[in-house]
Amino acid sequence: MRRRLLPGLGETLAPYVLLAPFLFTLIVFFGYAFGRVLYFSFTDYDLFSTKLWVGLKNYLNIFRDLDFTLALKHSLTFMVIVTAAQTVLALVLALVLNTKVRGIRFLRAAYYMPSVTSSVVITLIFLWFFQRRGVLNFLITQLHAHGYLLGLFLALAAAWQLLFVGWEKLRRRPVGVFEPSFLLLSLLVSFLVVFSAVRFGFLEPRQVSPVDIIWFNTTKRWPPILGRLAFPVPLGAIMLFNIWTTAPTFMLLYLAGLQDIPKELYEAAAVDGAQRWHVIRYVVVPQLKPITFLVVTMGLIGTLQMFDQVAILGSQAPRQSTITLAYYIYSNIFRSSAVPRVGMASAAAILLALLTSVIVYLQRKVLGEEGDHA
């Protein structure tokens, strides 16, 4: 009887034995920590004196704190803009890199490099990039000087493309508006025309003053037309940086999803005469819905908990222009010349966890069954 029971007992315990390291980490480093934070949120505690039970006082006071409401607004703005932008950019990059051309592996590695580099190093490069005499202001200056030449180049390319496609349509040949061979020829011809015009003095760049946009040490908001909904310029700079560093990671997820789409669907679309845009809209996007759920979920969680860029930026930008919920929690614990407010920080941490859970839950409800398949 004992021999019969032991094999069944071993099969029952095997999953728990395999999960034991993960469960231990989850319970000790997350469960216990969460319980302590929840307890601290109901107390008045400064890490040195005795904890004093105050009930819901911290949760009531936190909404009277202007820094918290500002951090909440910044975090929600950051979440919406960055999550949407990095999701779209990741999908576009995946579509571009999901081709079989020479050197495509190098391009994939180059696009992914910002995601594997230390966030501290990337942030320091980011600080240099957004200086008043940095790379970004230089590029904007060059765009102002050469903007009309670029516009002329694009207009000529569009005209040549329409001419080539129209000629083939008159000859009753099945070509798309963005026929790759014609597009390459249109770009080449337009470049030669504009380059020759500049080289022989018919056209020349405009003389403009250097752009002097202050990206960090400012309290200006953009865009002004949105009024109170406009976000601070320093926060916008962090948004651009965050989109650039996180989109490559999500690009890999989309790239894996694209390569998992059955070829039969593409073949059926080709037989029906579907154009490239129709294939993306009716084949690619529906097939990538589970991946999109995963990407958006990871983006929402990551953007709501964004901290390191603001912390490293430090005194380079006004605090009221960059503070987020995660940094609000940190700044209440590690206050430079004041007593730590552990209770307030813990209450803010609990509210951040609840906000993240609610937003992810609502997103899952919106996507429905696709979220269950992710």
Buried (B, 14 or more C-beta within 10 A) or exposed (E): EEEEEEEEEEEEEEEEEEEEEEEEEEEEEEEEEEEEBBBBBBBBBBEEEEBEEBEEBBBEBBEEBEBBEBBBBBBBBBBEBBBEBBBEBBBEBBBEBBEEEEEEEEBBEEBBEBBEEEBEEBBEBBBEBBBBEBEBBBEBBBEBBBBEBEEBBEEBBEEBBEEBBEEBEEEEEEBEBEBEEBBEBBBEBBEEBBEEBBEEEEBEEEEBEEBEBBBBEBEBBEEEEEEEEBBBBBBBBBBBBBBBBBBBBBBBBBBEBBEEBEEEBBEEBEEEEBEBEEBBEBBBEEBBBBBBBBBBBBBBBBBBBBBBBBBBBEEBBBBBBBBBBBBBBBBBBEEEEEEBBBBBBBBBBBBBBEBBEEBBEEBBEEBEEBBEEB
